[in-house]
Amino acid sequence: MPDIVAIETARAENISTNIIDILQMDVTGSAGGLDRTIRVNYNFGTRAHTVFDYGVATKGALKLQGNIDMSGANVELDAGVYIESPNDANALTIKGNSSIAGDVHITNPDATVDLQGGQASIGGNTVPEAYDHVFTGSPPTEFPVPEPSYFEHYVQNIYDPNNVLAEYDNVIIPAGTNPLFGAVTLRGVVFIEAPNIVRFGGNTTITGIIVGNGDLSDNSGTNQIWFTGTVNSYPVTDLPDEPQ
């Protein structure tokens, strides 16, 4: 409906405006005295949530243990959690002093959350107020289809369980090695071949991205990533500018 604004009520003068959800853009190019204009209309709409609207998004159950602190400047984007967990009723388990600063959204309407330890918290609260920040039966969100092969050409080093280092740059973890990383720094791409159970803990620092080449048919019993103890993670934007 248009908005009508009266100008002079005695003479019944008014103007009306109608705001529609369309953005019109004209782009004009000129060359040699010739002009051409392209007009594009954009319709505004409501975008569904995607996994990028959360700090952590997972199709399976999520377990936090030790001293994991999920927080950020924008709590909902950096520390919100999305879980589907269709085959595991225990969708979220938090043990010890681990915390999630944002809310937890679970699509499984029958899902349960298990908080163990007096300092385990969600949304800045411990039990029982922590459960006020858990929402089950949430609408499903969209997951992108990953293409891990794009990351393989960045990987230059191969993890050797017989020669453990204190630092790794752009490392591939071969299938079946099942390593435990502790007191180590990893930078760039950490490429995990399936099957693998990889554990990060004990003052580990990760600056970059973790990529796995598994698929939905993988056996979750032999394909897992664990974060325990103190693990500090930083985005790829914190990597040095020079090639590594």
C-alpha positions in Angstrom: 0.0 0.0 0.0 1.3 3.5 -0.8 2.0 6.0 1.9 0.0 9.2 1.6 1.4 12.5 3.0 -0.9 15.5 3.3 0.6 18.8 2.2 -2.3 21.2 2.6 -5.4 19.7 4.3 -7.6 22.7 3.6 -7.2 22.3 -0.2 -7.0 18.5 0.0 -3.4 18.5 -1.4 -1.2 15.4 -0.8 1.5 13.3 -2.3 1.8 9.6 -2.3 4.7 7.2 -2.4 4.9 3.5 -3.0 8.0 1.7 -1.8 8.6 -1.7 -3.5 11.3 -4.2 -2.9 13.1 -3.7 -6.2 16.5 -2.2 -6.9 17.0 -0.9 -10.4 20.5 -0.3 -11.7 21.6 1.3 -15.0 25.1 0.7 -16.2 26.3 2.8 -19.2 29.5 2.3 -21.2 30.9 4.6 -23.8 33.4 4.1 -26.6 34.1 6.0 -29.7 31.0 8.2 -29.3 28.7 5.2 -28.9 26.8 4.6 -25.6 25.2 1.4 -24.5 23.1 1.0 -21.3 22.2 -2.2 -19.5 19.4 -2.1 -17.0 19.2 -4.7 -14.2 16.3 -5.1 -11.7 17.0 -6.8 -8.4 14.1 -8.1 -6.3 14.6 -8.1 -2.5 13.7 -11.3 -0.6 14.3 -13.1 2.6 17.3 -15.3 2.4 17.2 -18.6 4.3 19.9 -19.3 6.9 23.1 -20.9 5.7 25.9 -22.6 7.6 27.9 -19.4 7.3 25.4 -17.7 9.7 26.9 -19.8 12.6 30.2 -20.2 14.2 29.9 -24.0 14.0 27.5 -26.0 11.8 27.4 -29.8 11.7 25.2 -32.5 10.3 26.2 -34.9 13.1 26.4 -34.6 16.9 28.8 -32.2 18.5 30.9 -32.9 21.6 33.0 -30.4 23.5 35.4 -31.4 26.2 38.1 -29.7 28.2 38.5 -25.9 28.1 37.0 -25.0 24.7 35.6 -21.4 24.5 33.5 -20.6 21.5 33.0 -16.9 21.4 33.5 -13.9 19.2 32.8 -10.2 18.5 29.5 -11.1 16.9 28.1 -13.8 19.2 25.4 -15.1 16.8 27.7 -15.3 13.8 30.9 -16.3 15.6 29.6 -18.4 18.4 26.2 -19.7 17.4 25.8 -23.4 16.8 23.7 -25.3 14.2 23.3 -29.1 14.6 21.2 -31.5 12.6 22.1 -34.9 14.2 19.2 -36.9 12.7 20.5 -40.2 13.8 21.8 -39.3 17.3 19.3 -38.1 19.9 22.2 -36.8 22.1 23.0 -33.9 19.7 25.3 -31.9 22.0 27.5 -32.9 24.8 29.6 -30.4 26.8 32.1 -31.6 29.4 34.4 -29.7 31.8 34.8 -25.9 31.4 33.8 -25.7 27.7 31.4 -23.0 26.7 29.3 -21.8 23.7 28.7 -18.0 23.9 25.8 -18.1 21.4 22.6 -20.0 21.0 22.3 -23.6 19.9 19.8 -24.5 17.1 19.1 -28.2 16.5 16.8 -29.5 13.7 16.1 -32.8 15.4 12.9 -32.2 17.4 13.7 -35.1 19.8 17.3 -34.1 20.4 18.8 -33.8 23.9 21.7 -31.8 25.3 24.0 -33.1 28.0 26.0 -30.6 30.1 28.5 -32.2 32.5 30.5 -30.2 34.9 29.6 -27.1 36.9 31.1 -24.6 34.4 29.8 -26.0 31.1 27.7 -23.2 29.6 25.6 -22.0 26.7 24.7 -18.4 26.0 26.7 -17.3 29.0 24.8 -19.4 31.4 25.3 -22.6 33.2 22.7 -25.2 34.2 19.7 -24.8 34.3 19.6 -21.4 32.5 21.9 -22.8 29.8 19.0 -24.9 28.4 17.1 -21.6 27.6 19.6 -21.1 24.8 18.9 -24.4 23.1 16.2 -24.6 20.4 15.2 -28.0 19.1 13.0 -28.5 16.0 14.7 -25.6 14.3 14.2 -25.2 10.5 16.9 -26.8 8.4 19.6 -24.7 6.8 21.6 -25.0 3.6 25.0 -26.7 3.5 27.3 -26.0 0.6 28.7 -29.0 -1.3 32.4 -28.9 -0.6 35.0 -29.7 -3.3 38.1 -30.6 -1.2 40.2 -31.3 -4.3 40.6 -27.6 -4.8 42.8 -27.4 -1.7 45.1 -30.3 -2.5 47.5 -28.2 -4.7 48.2 -26.0 -1.7 49.5 -28.9 0.4 53.3 -29.3 0.1 54.2 -31.4 3.2 53.3 -34.8 4.4 52.8 -35.6 8.0 55.1 -38.3 9.2 54.2 -40.0 12.6 57.8 -41.1 13.0 59.1 -37.5 12.7 56.8 -35.3 14.7 57.5 -31.6 14.4 56.6 -28.5 16.4 55.3 -26.6 13.4 53.6 -27.5 10.2 52.8 -25.4 7.1 50.3 -26.7 4.5 50.4 -30.3 5.6 48.5 -33.4 4.4 47.7 -36.1 7.0 47.7 -39.5 5.2 44.8 -41.9 5.6 45.0 -44.2 8.6 47.7 -42.3 10.6 45.2 -41.2 13.4 47.5 -38.6 14.9 47.3 -36.7 18.2 48.6 -33.1 17.9 49.8 -31.4 21.1 51.9 -28.3 21.7 52.1 -27.7 18.0 51.4 -24.9 15.5 49.7 -25.6 12.2 49.4 -22.9 9.5 47.7 -22.9 6.1 45.8 -25.9 4.8 45.5 -29.0 7.0 44.3 -31.7 4.6 43.0 -34.9 6.2 42.7 -38.0 4.1 39.9 -40.5 5.0 39.8 -42.7 7.0 41.3 -40.8 9.9 40.7 -40.0 13.6 42.6 -36.7 14.2 42.9 -35.2 17.7 44.0 -31.6 18.4 44.7 -30.6 22.0 47.4 -29.6 24.5 48.1 -26.0 23.5 47.6 -26.5 19.7 47.4 -23.4 17.5 45.7 -23.6 14.1 45.8 -20.6 11.7 44.1 -21.6 8.5 41.6 -24.2 7.4 41.0 -27.9 8.0 39.8 -29.8 5.0 38.8 -33.5 4.8 38.1 -35.6 1.6 35.5 -37.9 3.1 31.9 -38.2 2.0 28.5 -38.9 3.5 29.0 -42.7 3.1 32.1 -42.7 5.4 31.9 -44.6 8.6 31.8 -42.0 11.4 33.6 -44.5 13.7 36.7 -44.2 11.6 36.4 -40.5 10.5 36.5 -38.1 13.4 38.1 -34.8 14.4 38.6 -34.1 18.1 39.4 -30.9 19.8 40.4 -31.3 23.5 42.3 -29.2 26.0 43.5 -25.8 24.8 43.1 -25.3 21.1 43.5 -21.8 19.6 42.2 -21.2 16.1 42.6 -18.2 13.8 41.2 -17.5 10.2 43.2 -17.6 7.0 43.3 -13.8 7.0 45.8 -14.0 9.8 48.3 -15.9 7.7 51.4 -14.1 6.4 51.2 -12.4 3.0 54.3 -14.0 1.5 53.9 -17.5 -0.1 54.5 -20.5 2.2 
